């Protein structure tokens, strides 16, 4: 099964926006292979506008001159990805990532480049034209590179089939498709066509849909057509966004399962916004980063690192290699909150093997706060176990009481 557990990897957006280069991707892949791969991290994903040679940061370059082949399919800009020269596309970079024992992914926008339609380019492997497949009334509100497709026409299926054949030939393992997850109902059929093209291309690929928030009432449709989908708009290092995620996690957690994972978005940790400032760093406190990691793991969200990994400090590396915490992603199931108030939250996640459970306690207030959970509330007779972040042990307790710093968390592995 594709994505039997929540995918774990790195995405270039938080640190480089649309401007990441091949050299940077290779260095981050090397770092992941050396330091993170033993802990389950495996995907290296190139985010938006990789076909734009002049991309400079988080602001999009509207109506950019995008690199394309003769069939209207985007190609990596050779100025930024020199190994793509000679029509090789992302194949050389994917091969390098694979040689490190990792997997390779790319970002795409739904639809086709508007210039492919304007130039009446043919659709590879078919008798159709890009000009008849494109819907010029279906345009992304925040990036005008693309037209959506006329999904009732066979031309739309032919175009999506053609780009996924290309991605399969490149050796792509992960597709992040943007401008689609929150666009119900108008993109419902487009999601289905993309999913079908992805599944029929001859190569296993994780299909991720962005941005959010995806509509909760479409959960079953999303589970049938994607491996992960965003439950929020872009998530950044702002406590207000993190606190708001508790409500989203509560609504979506019951839909997490093998092959389909609600996605709380990337982890803005470490060195961020490198295209704006080489000294950029996450604004989250250490406590807030532990809370974020704890919630993402408890709800079994995919984990995508947003920072420039080669600049990780010891805290960030420890955060991303806390083996007992990361184990929750694969060892737990049926995670859910016991309660959430303005000041605190408590989550529980039973282990699949029946050997105890995980209990997470969160201080959502701006002051030091004690969160208390009884053995009865946790569904156990007595409490034996260890707190993952601190290593603190408890034996034969009737309750757990954790005094937490502002915006802090404790996660217990209970037996």
Secondary structure, 3 states (H helix, E strand, C coil): CCCCCCCEEEECHHHHCCCCCHHHHHHHHHHHHHHHHHHCCCEEEECCCCCECCCCCCCCCCCCCECECCCCCECCCCCCCHHHHHHCCCHHHHHHHHHCCCEEEEEEECCEEHHHHHCCCECCCCCCEHHHHEECCCCCCCCCCEEEECCCCHHHHHHHHHHHHHHHHHCCCEEEEECCCCCCCCCHHHHHHHHHHHHCCCCCCEEEECCCCCCHHHHHHHHHHCCEEECCCCCCCCHHHHHHHHHHHHHHHHHCECCEEEECCCECCCCCCCCCCCCCCCCCCHHHHHHHHHHHHHHCCCEEECCCHHHCCHHHHHHHCCHHHHCHHHHEEEEEEEEECCCEEEEEEEECCCCCEEEEEEECCCCCEEEEEEHHHHCCCCEEEEECCCCCEEEEECEEEEEECCCCEEEEEEC
